[in-house]
Amino acid sequence: MGLNKLMSFVELVKFEHTIFALPFAYLGAILACGGIPSLYYWIWITLAMVGARTAGMALNRLIDRYIDAKNPRTQMRALPKGLIPLRQAWLLVCGSFILLLFSAYKLNPLCLILSPFAVAMLVIYSYLKRWTWLSHLGLGLVLACAPIGGWMAIQERLDIIPLLLGLGVLFWVTGFDIIYGTQDVDFDRQSGLYSIPQSFGIAHALITSRFFHIFTIVALLMIGVLDNLGLYYWFGVITTTILLVYEHRLVSPTDLSRVNQAFFTINGWISVGLFGFTVADVVW
């Protein structure tokens, strides 16, 4: 495979966006065992996440390829431009789902039993914006599975802590996806697609995003109290709060020029930062 083809596949699955979900899968595992999991769990949790993330993004791009070809913001993506044959893209999706299922099998029976539900959620999410403005919550729910899955990989059961962490991720992702959706308001209206910015206007959408991010902070506070976490974790929560406030200061109904900075840069810092502070708290 040539370098250009490889880069096309990297663009197809938006490999850099793994930074949003993978640290939270690790976070769920770390909180589940109250320390650093063994190498075995690191490997299979990572492979499960790689499989789910790759399959979900590639499938979304395949399902949306005709829409992306009409949208000026997305028409230069690999599939609309014909840089990747459809057969190869579908093979990538199938191979990634197999990797997810096999990794779940290697973790424990509960993960294997629940893995088809993860597959179903990844498929359904790609169609939600054709039906409902709740599509942002659909994406949030998909990524909320990361910390819950990381916890169940270790504990093989569900508890209040992973549920709260999953809710925190759901609200966080929903909030920043609403901000990201402000870029496509006009196109969504013309194409009959649904989003909160398209349905309720950009100003109301940004207010809604703020409320979702308030719920994220509340969930993180409850985790710290219920799991009796220490000073480093609370530094992480404070840092996350500051970054979310800054994220919302970057965008306004009259200035959306920094949406990408708010979407990727700030949320990447949130994910990695909260993970790092929590690891420090658990270890030290």
C-alpha positions as CSV (number, residue, x, y, z in Angstrom):
1,M,0.0,0.0,0.0
2,G,1.4,3.4,-1.0
3,L,1.8,6.3,1.3
4,N,-1.0,8.2,-0.4
5,K,-3.4,5.3,-0.1
6,L,-2.4,4.9,3.6
7,M,-3.1,8.5,4.3
8,S,-6.5,8.2,2.6
9,F,-7.4,5.4,5.0
10,V,-6.2,7.5,7.9
11,E,-8.4,10.3,6.8
12,L,-11.3,8.0,6.2
13,V,-11.4,6.8,9.9
14,K,-10.2,10.2,11.3
15,F,-7.5,8.3,13.3
16,E,-6.7,11.5,15.3
17,H,-10.2,11.5,16.8
18,T,-9.4,8.3,18.7
19,I,-8.1,10.7,21.4
20,F,-11.7,11.4,22.3
21,A,-12.7,7.9,23.3
22,L,-9.7,5.8,24.0
23,P,-8.5,7.6,27.2
24,F,-12.0,7.2,28.7
25,A,-11.9,3.4,28.0
26,Y,-8.6,3.3,29.9
27,L,-10.1,5.5,32.6
28,G,-13.0,3.0,33.1
29,A,-10.5,0.1,33.4
30,I,-8.3,2.0,35.9
31,L,-11.2,3.0,38.1
32,A,-12.5,-0.6,38.0
33,C,-9.3,-2.1,39.4
34,G,-8.2,0.9,41.5
35,G,-4.8,0.8,39.8
36,I,-3.1,0.0,36.5
37,P,-4.5,-3.0,34.7
38,S,-2.2,-5.8,33.5
39,L,-0.7,-5.7,30.0
40,Y,-3.3,-8.3,28.9
41,Y,-6.2,-5.9,29.5
42,W,-4.4,-2.9,28.0
43,I,-3.9,-4.9,24.8
44,W,-7.4,-6.2,24.4
45,I,-9.2,-3.0,25.5
46,T,-7.1,-1.1,23.0
47,L,-7.8,-3.5,20.2
48,A,-11.5,-3.5,21.0
49,M,-11.5,0.3,20.9
50,V,-9.6,0.3,17.6
51,G,-12.0,-2.1,16.1
52,A,-15.1,-0.2,17.3
53,R,-13.7,3.2,16.4
54,T,-12.5,2.2,12.9
55,A,-15.6,0.4,12.0
56,G,-17.9,3.2,13.2
57,M,-16.1,5.9,11.4
58,A,-15.6,4.0,8.2
59,L,-19.2,2.9,8.2
60,N,-20.4,6.4,8.8
61,R,-18.4,7.7,5.9
62,L,-19.7,4.9,3.6
63,I,-23.3,5.6,4.6
64,D,-22.9,9.4,4.2
65,R,-20.7,9.3,1.1
66,Y,-23.4,10.8,-1.2
67,I,-24.3,13.5,1.4
68,D,-20.6,14.3,1.9
69,A,-20.1,14.7,-1.9
70,K,-22.7,17.5,-1.9
71,N,-21.4,19.3,1.2
72,P,-18.7,21.9,0.4
73,R,-17.1,21.2,3.8
74,T,-16.8,17.4,3.2
75,Q,-16.7,16.9,-0.6
76,M,-12.9,16.5,-0.5
77,R,-13.0,13.5,1.8
78,A,-11.5,10.2,0.5
79,L,-14.7,8.4,-0.5
80,P,-16.4,11.3,-2.4
81,K,-13.2,11.9,-4.3
82,G,-12.9,8.2,-5.1
83,L,-9.5,7.8,-3.4
84,I,-10.6,4.5,-1.8
85,P,-12.6,1.8,-3.6
86,L,-15.9,1.0,-1.9
87,R,-15.0,-2.7,-1.7
88,Q,-11.8,-1.9,0.4
89,A,-13.8,0.4,2.7
90,W,-16.4,-2.3,3.3
91,L,-13.6,-4.8,4.0
92,L,-12.2,-2.4,6.5
93,V,-15.6,-2.2,8.2
94,C,-16.0,-5.9,8.4
95,G,-12.5,-6.6,9.5
96,S,-12.8,-3.9,12.3
97,F,-16.1,-5.4,13.6
98,I,-14.4,-8.9,13.7
99,L,-11.5,-7.3,15.7
100,L,-14.1,-5.8,18.1
101,L,-15.9,-9.1,18.6
102,F,-12.7,-11.1,19.0
103,S,-11.3,-8.7,21.5
104,A,-14.5,-8.8,23.5
105,Y,-14.2,-12.6,23.5
106,K,-10.7,-12.4,24.8
107,L,-11.8,-10.0,27.7
108,N,-14.7,-11.9,29.2
109,P,-18.1,-13.5,28.4
110,L,-20.1,-10.4,29.4
111,C,-18.1,-8.2,27.0
112,L,-18.7,-10.7,24.2
113,I,-22.5,-10.9,24.9
114,L,-22.8,-7.1,24.9
115,S,-20.6,-6.5,21.8
116,P,-23.4,-7.0,19.2
117,F,-25.2,-4.2,20.9
118,A,-22.2,-2.0,20.4
119,V,-22.2,-3.0,16.7
120,A,-25.9,-2.1,16.4
121,M,-25.4,1.3,18.0
122,L,-22.6,2.1,15.5
123,V,-24.8,1.2,12.6
124,I,-27.9,3.0,13.8
125,Y,-26.0,6.2,14.7
126,S,-25.0,6.8,11.1
127,Y,-28.7,7.2,10.1
128,L,-30.0,9.3,13.0
129,K,-29.5,12.7,11.4
130,R,-31.9,11.6,8.6
131,W,-34.6,11.1,11.2
132,T,-34.1,13.3,14.3
133,W,-32.2,16.2,15.8
134,L,-31.3,13.9,18.7
135,S,-28.5,12.5,16.5
136,H,-26.0,14.4,18.8
137,L,-27.1,12.2,21.7
138,G,-26.7,9.2,19.5
139,L,-23.0,10.0,19.0
140,G,-22.7,10.7,22.7
141,L,-24.2,7.3,23.6
142,V,-21.8,5.5,21.3
143,L,-18.8,7.1,22.9
144,A,-20.2,6.6,26.4
145,C,-19.8,2.9,25.8
146,A,-16.0,3.4,26.0
147,P,-15.6,3.9,29.8
148,I,-18.4,1.5,30.6
149,G,-16.8,-1.2,28.4
150,G,-13.4,-0.5,30.0
151,W,-14.9,-1.0,33.4
152,M,-16.7,-4.2,32.5
153,A,-13.6,-5.6,30.9
154,I,-12.1,-5.7,34.4
155,Q,-15.1,-6.2,36.7
156,E,-17.4,-8.1,34.4
157,R,-20.4,-6.3,36.0
158,L,-21.9,-2.8,36.0
159,D,-21.8,-0.3,38.8
160,I,-22.7,3.3,39.6
161,I,-19.2,4.7,38.8
162,P,-19.0,3.5,35.2
163,L,-22.6,4.6,34.6
164,L,-21.7,8.1,35.9
165,L,-18.6,8.2,33.8
166,G,-20.6,7.1,30.8
167,L,-23.1,9.8,31.4
168,G,-20.3,12.3,31.7
169,V,-18.9,11.3,28.4
170,L,-22.4,11.3,26.8
171,F,-23.1,14.8,27.9
172,W,-19.6,16.0,26.9
173,V,-19.7,14.5,23.4
174,T,-23.3,15.7,22.8
175,G,-22.3,19.2,23.8
176,F,-19.2,19.5,21.6
177,D,-21.0,17.7,18.7
178,I,-23.7,20.4,18.8
179,I,-21.0,23.0,18.5
180,Y,-19.5,21.1,15.5
181,G,-22.9,20.9,13.9
182,T,-23.2,24.7,13.7
183,Q,-21.0,24.5,10.6
184,D,-23.6,22.7,8.5
185,V,-26.8,24.5,9.4
186,D,-27.5,25.8,5.9
187,F,-26.5,22.6,4.2
188,D,-28.6,20.5,6.6
189,R,-31.7,22.7,5.9
190,Q,-31.2,22.3,2.2
191,S,-30.7,18.5,2.4
192,G,-33.5,17.7,4.9
193,L,-31.0,16.6,7.6
194,Y,-31.6,17.2,11.3
195,S,-29.5,18.7,14.0
196,I,-30.1,20.9,17.0
197,P,-28.5,23.9,15.3
198,Q,-30.6,23.4,12.2
199,S,-33.8,22.8,14.1
200,F,-33.6,25.4,16.8
201,G,-31.0,27.9,15.6
202,I,-27.4,28.5,16.4
203,A,-27.9,30.7,19.5
204,H,-30.2,28.1,21.2
205,A,-27.9,25.3,20.1
206,L,-24.9,26.9,21.9
207,I,-27.0,27.4,25.0
208,T,-28.1,23.8,24.9
209,S,-24.4,22.7,24.5
210,R,-23.5,24.6,27.7
211,F,-26.2,22.8,29.7
212,F,-24.9,19.5,28.5
213,H,-21.4,20.4,29.6
214,I,-22.7,21.5,33.0
215,F,-24.1,18.0,33.3
216,T,-20.7,16.6,32.4
217,I,-19.1,18.4,35.4
218,V,-21.8,17.3,37.7
219,A,-21.2,13.7,36.7
220,L,-17.5,14.1,37.3
221,L,-18.1,15.6,40.7
222,M,-20.3,12.7,41.7
223,I,-17.7,10.2,40.6
224,G,-15.0,11.9,42.8
225,V,-17.3,11.9,45.8
226,L,-18.7,8.4,45.5
227,D,-15.3,6.8,44.6
228,N,-13.5,8.8,47.2
229,L,-10.9,10.1,44.7
230,G,-8.1,12.4,45.8
231,L,-6.5,15.7,45.0
232,Y,-5.1,14.9,41.6
233,Y,-8.5,13.9,40.3
234,W,-10.1,17.1,41.6
235,F,-7.3,19.0,39.7
236,G,-8.5,17.1,36.7
237,V,-12.1,18.1,37.2
238,I,-11.1,21.8,37.7
239,T,-9.0,21.7,34.6
240,T,-11.8,20.1,32.6
241,T,-14.2,22.8,33.8
242,I,-11.9,25.6,32.8
243,L,-11.3,24.1,29.4
244,L,-15.1,23.7,28.8
245,V,-15.7,27.3,29.7
246,Y,-12.9,28.4,27.3
247,E,-14.4,26.2,24.6
248,H,-17.7,28.0,24.8
249,R,-15.9,31.4,24.8
250,L,-14.3,30.4,21.4
251,V,-17.7,30.3,19.6
252,S,-20.7,32.6,19.4
253,P,-23.8,32.9,17.1
254,T,-22.0,35.6,15.3
255,D,-18.5,34.1,15.2
256,L,-18.0,30.4,14.3
257,S,-14.5,30.8,12.9
258,R,-12.9,28.8,15.7
259,V,-15.3,25.9,15.8
260,N,-12.6,23.4,14.8
261,Q,-10.3,24.7,17.6
262,A,-13.1,24.3,20.1
263,F,-14.0,20.9,18.7
264,F,-10.7,19.1,18.4
265,T,-8.0,21.0,20.3
266,I,-9.9,21.8,23.5
267,N,-11.6,18.4,23.7
268,G,-8.4,16.6,23.1
269,W,-6.9,18.4,26.0
270,I,-9.9,17.5,28.2
271,S,-9.7,13.8,27.4
272,V,-6.0,13.4,27.9
273,G,-5.9,15.8,30.8
274,L,-8.6,14.1,32.8
275,F,-7.1,10.7,32.1
276,G,-3.6,11.9,33.2
277,F,-4.9,13.4,36.5
278,T,-6.9,10.4,37.3
279,V,-4.0,8.0,36.7
280,A,-1.8,10.2,38.9
281,D,-4.5,10.1,41.6
282,V,-5.0,6.3,41.5
283,V,-1.2,5.5,41.3
284,W,0.1,8.1,43.8
